[in-house]
Structures are given as structure tokens and as C-alpha cells.
Amino acid sequence: MTYIGATPTTGDFLKLDSISTSATTTFNLRQGGVAVYPQSANHCLVVLNGVLQTAGSSFNIVNDTIVFASSLASSDVINQILVLGNVNDIGVPSDDTVSTAKLQSSAVTDAKISAMASSKLTGVVPTANLGSGTASSSTVLYGDQTFKTAPSGGLVPVGQVDSGGNVGEVTLDNKFSATYTNYLIIVDKMTPATDGANMCFRFRDDTPSTINTSHYGLVSRGYRANDNGLSSRSGDGESTFQITDAGVSNSSNKLGFKMAMWLHNPYSSSVYTATHGTFQYINNSGYTTGGYFQMQLHENSSPRGVRMYATSGNINGRIKAYGVVDS
């Protein structure tokens, strides 16, 4: 069978298996032994005894059969049955033929990819899609989309506790580990409930319980109150470390007690733990007071946390801890 004019280049064209005729009107439609269901008789080109048959009058299609208008004889020859594609059916596109322009805008929706295997959505993003430079264990991706040498040093938050109101003590437990050698402790607006009470500090072990025996040695502290002179205190074998002497004001419009304290080797059981830092507060006489302190544990007690409390009454405030990244 040939075509007049241009030969169609798209469509679902199926040439069916040969049919042996007999004295009947109905014959099965098969391709490779599999049933074929044309959309209608108009979608079929049927050649009988070399003559193209007229759809609808010479034959009709019923499901997967062709029904001729009159019975055939065994001498009749069905030269060909060609089933054309359904209306608006272009068949299966050839490989690498569908371009971006052929896809409707927003055609690929979440619903279309909802059944996609999660393994297809994971994996390593190529470096070229992240930035320029070389990605490695010693580089990091900066905001300008370039890989550069990872910065050294820095602080990593390891814990924070807020009293949430007046309590007997504020403790931050089990925050020191072998990950960091040094730590920074920030005490923020720690206020005593009793006006004029002084602030004290102790270490905690991993029980957790307070290390309050005579372990606090080589204690020294200096402070200046209202520029009236410098006081100091030193001692050995103290059971606690009282930081302030002038009494901390608990007035709501005062800054409270603030402290920045560096801890060295708190986790090590072979090296004494040392600490030093600075503090600031307003005493109950209204004078701004600040100073410094230094202290070390008398034994290798391997503290795991810290405790803040007052010489009398409750306190209210926050403790934050940071690990110091070695360069």
C-alpha cells in the first residue's frame, strides 16, 4: 500500500498479522499474536483482494475484531490491515526528540515526581554546582561561592542554662569533654534575690555534684569600686570561690553581675584545671564595680560543669559555655 502525497512521519502505525480467510464475516485482529483494539473503522486501512475497502460500509470494527459486510470465501485474500494511531495520538516519541520548548510551563509538578525513589533525590552535589576552587577536608565554601582554607580557631556553643526565675543555684552540667582543651564561660545578668549578697562559683563533677571540698587553691582577685582603691584576696585550699565582696545590687534597672571566664583543661585528669576572667556589677551602694580573678583546682578533679550561687538567698540569670577550637 502506498500513499498519495507526503508519507506520514508520526503516528502509531500497526501492520497486523496475516489473516487466513474462511466462510465467515468476523476475524480477529492481532499483531505478534497480541490483540489490537483500533479506535474505530476509520482508523483502519483494509485491502481485500487488492482493493481498498470503505470503512463503515465494507467493514466495521468491534473491539479486537473486524466484521465484513458479507461473508468471505477461503479463496479471498486480505492483503493488509494497517491500523492508524488514535486521534491526537502521536505514539512514542523517538529518543532525544522532545525539547524544552515542547513542555508546557509548570507541566512537571510535585505530583508527577511524588513517586520518585528517594535514592534519585540524594547524592553528592558536584563541586562545580557549588562554587569554584577545590573541595576537600581542609576547605570550606564561603559566601562568595569559592572554596577556601577552613578558618582556624573560633568558639563553638556547647551549652546554655537559664534559671527561669529566682532559684537556689544555676548549674551547667556535663558540658566539658575531650573535644576541647579550653572553654569560655559567660555569666549574663546574674542577680541575687537578696540585695547585697555576693556571687560565688564552684565546679561540678560528672555525678553531677558540686566540688566543694578544699580544692580551690591559689585564689586571687582584684577589684576597683568607685575608684576608691584596689582590694585583693588570696588563699589556698578554699572550699569555694567567692568572686565579689562589695555586694551585688538586685535592682531591676541595674546591670546585675556579668562575668567572662576562661577554663583551661577542665576535662583532663592529668592536668590541674585553671581559670581566669573578668567581672562587672553594680554594688548595693550604687557603685559600678569590676575586676579580675584567677584560680586553679588544688587537685586533678576533672570538672564537668559549673555552678553559680549567692552567699545568701536565691539568684536569677544565665550561663553559656563555648568550646575553644584549636588553630
C-alpha positions as CSV (number, residue, x, y, z in Angstrom):
1,M,0.0,0.0,0.0
2,T,1.4,3.4,-1.0
3,Y,0.3,6.9,-0.1
4,I,-0.6,9.8,-2.4
5,G,1.4,12.9,-1.2
6,A,3.7,13.1,1.7
7,T,4.1,10.0,3.8
8,P,3.1,10.5,7.4
9,T,6.1,10.5,9.7
10,T,4.4,10.4,13.0
11,G,1.6,8.2,14.5
12,D,1.1,4.7,15.9
13,F,1.0,2.6,12.7
14,L,0.4,-1.1,13.3
15,K,0.5,-3.6,10.4
16,L,-1.5,-6.6,11.7
17,D,-0.8,-10.3,11.3
18,S,-1.9,-12.0,8.1
19,I,-5.4,-13.5,8.3
20,S,-6.5,-16.7,6.6
21,T,-10.0,-16.2,5.2
22,S,-12.9,-18.6,5.5
23,A,-16.7,-18.5,5.0
24,T,-17.4,-16.0,7.8
25,T,-17.6,-12.3,8.3
26,T,-15.6,-11.9,11.6
27,F,-11.9,-12.2,12.0
28,N,-9.5,-11.5,15.0
29,L,-7.1,-8.5,14.8
30,R,-3.6,-9.4,16.1
31,Q,-0.1,-8.1,16.0
32,G,2.5,-10.6,17.0
33,G,-0.3,-12.7,18.4
34,V,-1.5,-9.9,20.7
35,A,-5.0,-8.5,20.4
36,V,-5.3,-5.0,18.9
37,Y,-8.2,-2.6,19.6
38,P,-8.5,0.1,16.9
39,Q,-10.3,3.2,17.9
40,S,-12.8,2.9,15.0
41,A,-13.1,1.5,11.5
42,N,-11.9,4.9,10.2
43,H,-8.6,4.3,11.7
44,C,-8.0,1.1,9.6
45,L,-6.8,0.7,6.0
46,V,-8.0,-2.7,4.9
47,V,-7.1,-4.1,1.5
48,L,-9.1,-7.1,0.3
49,N,-8.3,-8.9,-3.0
50,G,-6.1,-5.8,-3.9
51,V,-9.0,-3.4,-3.3
52,L,-9.0,-0.7,-0.5
53,Q,-12.2,-1.3,1.5
54,T,-14.6,1.5,2.6
55,A,-14.8,1.9,6.4
56,G,-18.3,1.7,7.8
57,S,-19.9,0.1,4.7
58,S,-17.4,-2.6,3.6
59,F,-16.4,-3.4,7.2
60,N,-16.7,-2.3,10.8
61,I,-14.5,-2.8,13.9
62,V,-15.9,-4.4,17.0
63,N,-13.4,-4.4,19.9
64,D,-10.4,-6.6,18.6
65,T,-12.2,-8.0,15.5
66,I,-13.0,-6.8,12.0
67,V,-16.5,-7.6,10.7
68,F,-17.0,-7.5,6.9
69,A,-20.3,-6.6,5.4
70,S,-20.6,-10.0,3.7
71,S,-19.0,-13.4,4.2
72,L,-15.7,-14.1,2.7
73,A,-14.6,-17.2,0.9
74,S,-11.5,-19.2,1.6
75,S,-10.2,-18.0,-1.8
76,D,-10.4,-14.3,-0.7
77,V,-7.1,-12.7,0.3
78,I,-6.8,-10.0,2.9
79,N,-3.7,-8.3,1.6
80,Q,-3.2,-5.9,4.5
81,I,-4.8,-4.4,7.6
82,L,-3.0,-1.2,8.7
83,V,-4.2,0.4,12.0
84,L,-3.5,4.1,12.2
85,G,-2.8,5.9,15.5
86,N,-5.8,7.1,17.6
87,V,-7.0,10.7,17.3
88,N,-4.3,13.1,18.7
89,D,-2.1,10.0,19.4
90,I,1.4,10.6,18.1
91,G,2.7,7.4,19.5
92,V,6.0,7.1,21.4
93,P,8.5,9.9,20.6
94,S,11.8,8.9,19.3
95,D,14.8,9.1,21.7
96,D,16.2,12.6,22.2
97,T,13.4,14.3,20.3
98,V,11.4,16.2,23.0
99,S,12.9,19.6,23.5
100,T,12.3,22.0,26.5
101,A,10.1,24.2,24.3
102,K,7.7,21.3,23.8
103,L,7.0,21.1,27.5
104,Q,4.2,23.3,28.9
105,S,5.1,25.8,31.6
106,S,4.7,24.2,35.1
107,A,4.0,20.8,33.4
108,V,6.4,19.0,35.8
109,T,4.6,19.3,39.1
110,D,5.2,17.8,42.5
111,A,2.5,15.2,41.8
112,K,4.5,14.0,38.8
113,I,7.6,13.3,40.9
114,S,5.9,12.2,44.1
115,A,6.6,8.6,43.4
116,M,10.3,9.1,42.5
117,A,12.6,7.0,44.5
118,S,14.4,8.9,47.3
119,S,17.7,7.5,46.0
120,K,17.3,9.6,42.9
121,L,17.0,12.8,45.0
122,T,20.1,12.2,47.1
123,G,23.8,12.0,46.4
124,V,26.8,14.3,46.2
125,V,26.3,17.7,44.6
126,P,29.2,18.2,42.1
127,T,31.7,20.8,43.2
128,A,31.1,22.8,40.0
129,N,27.5,23.4,41.1
130,L,28.6,24.8,44.5
131,G,31.4,27.1,43.7
132,S,34.9,27.5,42.3
133,G,38.0,26.1,43.9
134,T,38.9,22.7,45.4
135,A,36.6,21.0,47.9
136,S,38.4,19.0,50.5
137,S,38.5,18.1,54.2
138,S,40.6,21.3,54.8
139,T,38.4,23.8,52.8
140,V,35.0,25.3,53.3
141,L,32.6,27.1,51.0
142,Y,32.4,30.8,51.6
143,G,29.6,33.2,50.8
144,D,31.2,34.3,47.5
145,Q,30.9,30.7,46.3
146,T,34.5,29.8,46.4
147,F,36.2,27.0,48.4
148,K,39.0,28.4,50.7
149,T,41.1,27.0,53.5
150,A,39.0,26.5,56.6
151,P,39.5,29.2,59.2
152,S,41.3,28.3,62.4
153,G,40.2,28.9,65.9
154,G,36.7,30.1,66.9
155,L,34.1,29.3,69.6
156,V,31.5,26.5,69.4
157,P,28.4,26.7,71.7
158,V,28.3,23.6,73.9
159,G,25.6,24.5,76.4
160,Q,23.3,27.1,78.0
161,V,21.1,27.2,81.0
162,D,18.6,29.9,82.1
163,S,17.4,29.9,85.7
164,G,13.9,31.0,84.6
165,G,13.5,33.0,87.8
166,N,14.9,33.0,91.3
167,V,16.5,29.7,92.2
168,G,19.0,28.5,94.8
169,E,21.7,27.9,92.2
170,V,22.3,27.9,88.4
171,T,24.2,24.9,87.2
172,L,25.5,23.9,83.8
173,D,26.4,20.2,83.9
174,N,28.3,17.7,81.7
175,K,29.4,20.2,79.1
176,F,33.2,19.7,79.2
177,S,34.7,16.9,77.1
178,A,37.9,15.9,75.5
179,T,36.8,17.7,72.3
180,Y,38.1,21.0,73.6
181,T,41.1,21.8,75.8
182,N,39.8,25.3,76.7
183,Y,36.3,26.8,77.3
184,L,34.8,30.2,77.7
185,I,32.0,30.6,80.3
186,I,29.7,33.6,80.0
187,V,27.6,34.6,83.0
188,D,24.9,37.0,81.9
189,K,23.0,39.4,84.3
190,M,23.1,37.1,87.3
191,T,21.2,38.9,90.0
192,P,20.8,37.9,93.7
193,A,17.3,37.9,95.2
194,T,18.8,39.3,98.4
195,D,20.2,42.8,97.8
196,G,23.9,43.0,98.7
197,A,24.5,39.2,98.5
198,N,27.8,38.2,96.9
199,M,28.3,35.9,93.9
200,C,30.1,32.6,94.3
201,F,31.5,30.0,91.9
202,R,32.2,26.3,92.1
203,F,33.0,23.4,89.7
204,R,30.8,20.3,89.3
205,D,31.8,16.7,88.7
206,D,30.2,14.1,86.4
207,T,27.8,12.8,89.2
208,P,26.8,15.6,88.9
209,S,27.6,17.1,92.3
210,T,29.4,20.2,93.5
211,I,33.2,20.0,94.1
212,N,33.1,21.9,97.4
213,T,36.0,20.4,99.4
214,S,39.3,22.3,99.9
215,H,40.2,22.0,96.2
216,Y,40.2,25.7,95.2
217,G,43.8,26.8,95.5
218,L,45.9,29.8,94.7
219,V,42.9,32.1,94.6
220,S,43.5,35.7,93.9
221,R,41.2,38.6,93.0
222,G,41.4,42.3,92.4
223,Y,38.6,44.8,92.0
224,R,38.1,48.5,91.9
225,A,34.9,50.1,93.4
226,N,34.1,53.7,92.6
227,D,37.8,54.3,92.0
228,N,38.4,54.2,95.8
229,G,41.3,51.8,95.7
230,L,42.2,48.2,94.9
231,S,41.4,45.3,97.1
232,S,42.8,41.8,96.7
233,R,42.3,38.4,98.3
234,S,44.3,35.3,98.1
235,G,44.1,31.9,99.7
236,D,44.9,28.3,99.4
237,G,42.7,25.3,100.0
238,E,39.4,27.2,99.8
239,S,36.2,25.2,99.7
240,T,34.5,27.7,97.3
241,F,35.4,30.7,95.3
242,Q,33.6,34.0,96.2
243,I,34.1,36.4,93.4
244,T,32.5,39.6,94.7
245,D,33.0,41.4,98.0
246,A,31.1,44.7,97.7
247,G,27.6,43.1,97.5
248,V,25.7,42.9,94.2
249,S,22.6,45.1,93.7
250,N,19.4,43.4,92.8
251,S,17.7,46.5,91.5
252,S,15.8,45.8,88.2
253,N,17.4,48.8,86.5
254,K,21.0,47.7,87.3
255,L,23.1,45.5,85.0
256,G,23.4,42.6,87.5
257,F,26.5,40.5,87.7
258,K,28.4,39.7,84.5
259,M,31.4,37.6,84.0
260,A,33.6,36.1,81.3
261,M,35.7,33.2,82.5
262,W,38.3,31.1,80.6
263,L,38.7,27.5,81.7
264,H,41.9,25.6,80.9
265,N,42.0,21.7,80.9
266,P,38.7,21.2,82.7
267,Y,38.3,17.6,81.3
268,S,41.9,16.4,81.8
269,S,42.5,14.1,84.7
270,S,46.3,14.6,84.5
271,V,46.5,18.5,84.4
272,Y,45.2,20.9,87.0
273,T,42.2,23.0,85.9
274,A,42.9,26.7,85.8
275,T,40.6,29.6,85.3
276,H,40.8,33.4,85.0
277,G,38.5,36.1,83.9
278,T,36.9,39.4,84.4
279,F,33.6,40.6,86.1
280,Q,31.5,43.6,86.4
281,Y,28.5,44.6,88.6
282,I,26.8,47.4,90.5
283,N,27.0,47.0,94.2
284,N,24.1,47.8,96.6
285,S,25.6,51.3,97.2
286,G,25.1,52.1,93.5
287,Y,28.8,52.0,92.5
288,T,30.0,50.2,89.4
289,T,32.5,47.6,90.3
290,G,34.7,45.4,88.2
291,G,37.8,43.4,88.4
292,Y,39.7,40.3,87.6
293,F,40.3,36.9,89.2
294,Q,42.4,33.8,88.8
295,M,42.2,30.4,90.4
296,Q,43.1,26.7,89.9
297,L,41.8,23.5,91.4
298,H,44.1,22.1,94.0
299,E,43.7,18.5,92.6
300,N,43.1,16.8,89.3
301,S,39.4,16.7,89.8
302,S,38.3,16.7,86.1
303,P,35.3,19.0,86.5
304,R,32.4,18.6,84.0
305,G,30.3,21.6,84.8
306,V,30.0,24.9,86.7
307,R,27.7,26.3,89.4
308,M,26.8,29.9,90.3
309,Y,25.1,30.8,93.6
310,A,24.9,33.7,96.2
311,T,26.2,33.9,99.7
312,S,22.6,34.2,100.8
313,G,19.2,33.8,99.1
314,N,18.4,32.8,95.5
315,I,19.7,34.1,92.2
316,N,18.4,34.6,88.7
317,G,20.4,34.6,85.4
318,R,22.0,32.7,82.6
319,I,25.2,30.7,82.0
320,K,26.5,30.0,78.5
321,A,29.5,27.8,77.6
322,Y,31.7,27.7,74.5
323,G,34.4,25.3,73.4
324,V,37.5,27.0,72.0
325,V,38.6,25.5,68.7
326,D,42.3,25.0,68.5
327,S,44.0,26.7,65.5
